Each structure stands twice: as structure tokens, then as C-alpha cells.
Amino acid sequence: MPENHARKPEPRHDGASEIPDVPASAAPGEDAAQPAPAQKRNRQASKAAGNPLLGWLKEIATVVVIAVVLSFLIKTFLFRAFFIPSESMVNTLDVDDRIFVNLLVPEPFALSRGDVVVFRDTKDWLGPAPAKVQGPFTWVQDGLTFVGLLPDNSEQHLVKRVIGLPGDHVVCCDAGGKLTINGTAVDEAYINPAEVPQVRNFDVTVPEGKVWVMGDNRNHSADSRAHMETDGGFVDLKDLEGKAAIIAWPLNRIKTLDNYPDVFKNVPAAR
């Protein structure tokens, strides 16, 4: 009668088993020659480790992208850089100074008398914009300016000091040659001491939504006084880019800008 038990293989004369060797890592139905996932990862890691230049370039690219994005966000919402092309604010600002402007003024933070502000030339105080000279790398400069890594040197912005807020009555000058605001004379400590300001008489009341601005270098500033035929010489609040906060360049002039609160502390509120 045939037996139901499987026949045990006969031992070979050399002592070896007739059962073929199967790798312990190979599962049923798996190709024993296929590398395991862990082995693949190790090989990929070895390749990456074998090319340090590629890893270094990736790190540099990541840092550059992060820097550009942060600069753009700062320039858009917090601070923006500007270039000073004229002498109208000497000695406060010199020609070729680079400044950072706080974009949070006049909103959400309030504007104050004495603030140095940058505003867009929407009333043609500067005349037509000069033709821009195009060079092979102009697009690079424009791109860096757009993201905030270079100051705006378009020369279509102005920088002056706020003297009159909406509702203020500003007059030049009283019997002592001083400017008065709402009937109170002020000692303007910020005026360029190198020259005695020439008296240019005016008597204005600042309308709502506007400000009256003047340069610290009074004899060399085409400010509100020089443009009274255009909207009374007033600047619209909506045209303000913000408050000049810091001189950032050159290095020997780095400092915060003062709005001289003591000059205006006795000025009463507008009626």
C-alpha cells in the first residue's frame, strides 16, 4: 500500500542537502535578486553624500529664496528703502543718503507734526520724469528694487517734514520772524543752521485729508510754499508712502530720525 507521507530526500554522499538554499530575506513569490527598500535608500544616501557641491548649492539657493521673499514682504508691509537725490533736507538728510521708511505711518499709526515723510509726486512738483537709460543689467536693478534689496531711485518721490496737520492754521511769519501754528510760535530746531531762512509769507489752513510740508534746508527746498498754485501746496495723506525712520547708508551716518516733539509740544490742537 502506498504511504501518504512525503518521502524524505536521501542524503547525498558528500553530506550536502538536496533542498535548495533560499535567502532568509526573500518572501514567497519575491525575486531574490531584487534589492530591499532599505538597500535602495542607503545607495541614494551614498550618492548624495558623494556630491557635496550639489548639497551646498541647494542650501545656498534655499537661503537666497528665503531672503528675497522676506525682503519683499518687509518692503511691502513694513519698511521700504529710498535714495535722497537733493539737498532740500540738509542737515537732516544729505544727498545720496539711503533711508528706511516706516510704511505703517500714517496708517495704522498716526502722523505727527515734525515727522519726515516720503510721498509720491502726484501733483507734478518735480516735472516730467526723466527718460530712464536702459542698460544690459537694468532688469537686474529693477528686480532688486522691486523686492526691496535696492532703494527706490526713480526720483518720483519727495521727502519733507510735516509742519501742518489737517485743520492746522500755519502762518509765516510773526513779528519775530517765527513760524506760527494755531497761533503759537515755534522754534524750529531742525532748520539748516548754515543759512538764515528767507522769509516767504503765507497764511494757510490745512484741509481735511491733507498736510503742509516744508524742507529743513529752507532756502533750497521747493516745498508747499513753492506750489501754492497747485491745490494750495498741500499734500494728500493718501500720497504718503510713510515716515522716514532711519538713515541706513552711509555707515558713518546711521541713525534714527527725530520728529522734534519739543518743538511742537505747546501747539494747541486744531479747532
C-alpha positions as CSV (number, residue, x, y, z in Angstrom):
1,M,0.0,0.0,0.0
2,P,1.5,3.4,-0.9
3,E,2.3,5.6,2.1
4,N,0.8,9.1,2.5
5,H,3.9,10.6,4.0
6,A,6.2,12.6,1.7
7,R,9.4,10.9,1.0
8,K,12.4,12.3,2.8
9,P,15.2,13.1,0.5
10,E,18.0,10.7,0.5
11,P,21.2,12.2,2.0
12,R,23.9,12.8,-0.6
13,H,27.2,11.1,-0.3
14,D,29.0,14.4,0.1
15,G,26.8,15.3,3.1
16,A,25.0,18.2,1.4
17,S,21.2,18.5,1.5
18,E,19.3,18.3,-1.8
19,I,17.0,21.2,-0.6
20,P,18.0,24.4,-2.4
21,D,19.1,27.3,-0.4
22,V,16.6,30.2,-0.1
23,P,17.8,33.7,1.2
24,A,16.2,34.4,4.5
25,S,15.1,37.9,3.4
26,A,13.2,36.6,0.4
27,A,9.5,36.3,0.9
28,P,7.4,33.8,-1.0
29,G,6.9,34.9,-4.6
30,E,9.6,37.7,-4.2
31,D,12.5,37.8,-6.6
32,A,15.6,37.1,-4.5
33,A,17.7,39.3,-6.8
34,Q,15.6,42.5,-6.1
35,P,17.3,44.9,-3.6
36,A,15.4,45.6,-0.4
37,P,14.0,49.2,0.1
38,A,16.5,49.8,2.9
39,Q,19.3,49.0,0.5
40,K,17.9,51.4,-2.1
41,R,17.8,54.2,0.4
42,N,21.3,53.5,1.5
43,R,22.5,53.7,-2.1
44,Q,20.7,57.0,-2.7
45,A,22.1,58.5,0.5
46,S,25.6,57.4,-0.6
47,K,25.2,59.1,-3.9
48,A,24.0,62.4,-2.2
49,A,26.9,62.2,0.3
50,G,29.3,61.6,-2.6
51,N,28.3,65.0,-4.2
52,P,28.8,67.7,-1.5
53,L,28.8,70.5,-4.1
54,L,25.2,69.7,-5.1
55,G,24.1,69.8,-1.4
56,W,25.9,73.1,-0.9
57,L,24.3,74.7,-4.0
58,K,20.9,73.6,-2.7
59,E,21.5,75.2,0.6
60,I,22.6,78.5,-1.0
61,A,19.6,78.5,-3.3
62,T,17.3,78.0,-0.3
63,V,18.8,80.8,1.7
64,V,18.6,83.2,-1.3
65,V,14.9,82.4,-1.9
66,I,14.1,82.9,1.7
67,A,16.0,86.2,1.8
68,V,14.2,87.5,-1.3
69,V,10.7,86.5,0.0
70,L,11.4,88.1,3.4
71,S,12.7,91.3,1.8
72,F,9.7,91.6,-0.5
73,L,7.3,91.1,2.5
74,I,9.2,93.7,4.6
75,K,9.2,96.2,1.7
76,T,5.5,95.6,1.0
77,F,4.2,95.8,4.6
78,L,6.8,97.3,7.0
79,F,9.8,99.2,5.6
80,R,10.9,100.5,2.2
81,A,14.3,101.9,1.2
82,F,14.6,105.3,-0.6
83,F,17.5,107.3,-2.1
84,I,17.9,111.0,-1.3
85,P,18.8,112.9,-4.6
86,S,18.6,116.5,-3.4
87,E,19.7,118.9,-0.7
88,S,16.2,120.1,0.4
89,M,16.5,118.3,3.8
90,V,20.1,119.2,4.7
91,N,21.4,118.9,7.5
92,T,18.9,116.2,8.5
93,L,19.4,114.3,5.2
94,D,22.3,114.6,2.9
95,V,22.5,114.0,-0.8
96,D,23.0,110.2,-1.5
97,D,21.7,109.1,1.9
98,R,19.7,105.9,1.9
99,I,16.8,105.9,4.3
100,F,14.2,103.3,5.5
101,V,10.6,104.5,5.6
102,N,8.1,103.1,8.0
103,L,5.1,102.1,5.9
104,L,2.8,101.9,9.0
105,V,2.5,105.7,9.2
106,P,0.1,107.4,8.6
107,E,-2.0,104.2,9.0
108,P,-2.4,102.4,11.3
109,F,-0.1,104.6,13.3
110,A,-0.9,108.3,13.4
111,L,1.2,111.1,11.7
112,S,2.7,113.8,13.9
113,R,3.9,117.3,13.3
114,G,7.6,117.1,12.7
115,D,7.6,113.7,11.1
116,V,9.8,113.4,8.0
117,V,7.7,111.8,5.3
118,V,8.2,110.4,1.8
119,F,5.4,111.0,-0.7
120,R,4.6,110.3,-4.3
121,D,4.7,113.2,-6.7
122,T,1.1,113.1,-8.0
123,K,0.9,116.9,-8.3
124,D,3.9,117.2,-10.7
125,W,6.1,119.1,-8.3
126,L,9.1,117.5,-9.9
127,G,8.0,117.9,-13.5
128,P,8.1,115.1,-16.1
129,A,10.1,112.0,-15.1
130,P,13.5,111.9,-16.9
131,A,13.9,109.2,-19.6
132,K,15.4,106.1,-18.0
133,V,18.6,105.0,-19.5
134,Q,18.4,101.3,-20.3
135,G,21.5,99.1,-19.9
136,P,22.2,95.4,-20.2
137,F,21.6,94.9,-16.5
138,T,18.7,97.4,-15.9
139,W,16.3,94.5,-15.4
140,V,18.5,93.2,-12.5
141,Q,18.4,96.6,-10.8
142,D,14.6,96.9,-11.4
143,G,14.1,93.4,-9.9
144,L,16.2,94.1,-6.8
145,T,14.4,97.4,-6.3
146,F,11.0,95.6,-6.7
147,V,11.8,93.0,-4.0
148,G,13.3,95.7,-1.7
149,L,17.0,94.8,-1.9
150,L,17.9,98.2,-3.5
151,P,16.5,101.6,-2.6
152,D,13.9,103.3,-4.9
153,N,15.9,105.8,-7.0
154,S,13.1,106.6,-9.5
155,E,13.2,110.3,-8.5
156,Q,9.4,110.5,-8.5
157,H,9.2,110.7,-4.7
158,L,9.8,113.7,-2.4
159,V,10.9,113.9,1.2
160,K,9.8,116.8,3.5
161,R,8.9,117.5,7.1
162,V,5.3,117.7,8.2
163,I,4.6,121.1,9.6
164,G,0.8,121.3,9.5
165,L,-1.8,118.5,10.1
166,P,-5.4,118.6,8.9
167,G,-7.1,121.6,10.4
168,D,-3.9,123.4,11.4
169,H,-3.6,127.2,10.8
170,V,0.0,127.8,9.6
171,V,1.4,131.3,9.2
172,C,4.7,132.8,8.2
173,C,5.8,134.8,10.0
174,D,5.2,136.6,13.2
175,A,6.9,139.9,14.2
176,G,9.9,137.9,15.4
177,G,10.2,136.0,12.1
178,K,9.0,132.7,13.5
179,L,6.5,130.3,12.0
180,T,3.2,130.0,13.9
181,I,0.9,127.0,14.2
182,N,-2.6,127.6,15.6
183,G,-1.4,130.9,16.9
184,T,1.7,129.5,18.7
185,A,5.2,130.5,17.5
186,V,7.7,127.5,17.2
187,D,11.5,127.4,17.4
188,E,12.4,125.1,14.5
189,A,15.5,123.4,15.8
190,Y,15.7,121.2,12.7
191,I,16.3,124.1,10.2
192,N,19.7,124.0,8.5
193,P,21.8,126.4,10.7
194,A,24.2,127.2,7.8
195,E,21.9,129.8,6.4
196,V,19.3,132.2,7.7
197,P,15.9,131.3,6.1
198,Q,14.5,133.8,3.7
199,V,11.0,134.9,4.8
200,R,8.3,133.8,2.4
201,N,4.9,134.9,3.7
202,F,1.9,132.6,3.7
203,D,-1.2,132.1,5.7
204,V,-2.9,128.7,5.2
205,T,-5.4,126.4,6.9
206,V,-4.7,122.8,6.1
207,P,-7.8,121.0,4.7
208,E,-9.0,117.6,5.9
209,G,-7.1,114.7,4.3
210,K,-4.0,116.8,3.6
211,V,-0.8,118.1,5.2
212,W,1.5,121.1,4.8
213,V,5.2,120.1,4.3
214,M,8.5,122.1,4.3
215,G,12.1,121.2,3.8
216,D,14.7,121.7,6.6
217,N,17.0,123.4,4.1
218,R,14.5,126.3,3.7
219,N,16.4,128.3,1.1
220,H,16.9,125.3,-1.1
221,S,13.5,123.5,-0.8
222,A,10.7,123.7,-3.3
223,D,8.1,122.6,-0.8
224,S,4.5,123.5,-0.1
225,R,5.4,127.2,-0.2
226,A,6.6,126.9,-3.8
227,H,3.5,125.1,-5.1
228,M,0.6,127.0,-3.6
229,E,-0.9,127.5,-7.1
230,T,-1.4,123.6,-7.2
231,D,-4.0,122.5,-4.7
232,G,-2.8,125.2,-2.3
233,G,0.6,123.5,-1.9
234,F,-1.0,120.7,0.2
235,V,0.0,117.1,0.0
236,D,-2.7,114.4,0.1
237,L,-2.4,111.9,3.0
238,K,-3.1,109.1,0.5
239,D,0.1,110.0,-1.3
240,L,2.3,109.4,1.7
241,E,4.5,106.4,1.4
242,G,5.3,106.6,5.1
243,K,7.5,108.1,7.8
244,A,11.3,108.2,7.3
245,A,12.7,106.4,10.3
246,I,16.3,105.5,9.8
247,I,19.3,106.6,7.8
248,A,20.8,103.3,6.7
249,W,23.7,104.4,4.5
250,P,26.5,105.6,4.5
251,L,27.6,103.7,7.6
252,N,29.0,106.8,9.3
253,R,25.5,108.4,9.2
254,I,23.4,105.5,10.5
255,K,20.9,107.0,13.0
256,T,17.2,107.3,13.7
257,L,15.4,110.4,12.5
258,D,13.9,112.8,15.1
259,N,10.5,114.4,14.8
260,Y,11.4,117.1,17.5
261,P,8.3,116.7,19.7
262,D,9.6,119.5,22.0
263,V,9.3,122.0,19.1
264,F,5.5,121.3,18.8
265,K,4.6,120.4,22.4
266,N,2.9,123.8,23.1
267,V,1.0,123.9,19.8
268,P,-2.7,123.6,20.6
269,A,-4.9,121.2,18.7
270,A,-6.6,122.5,15.5
271,R,-10.1,124.0,16.1
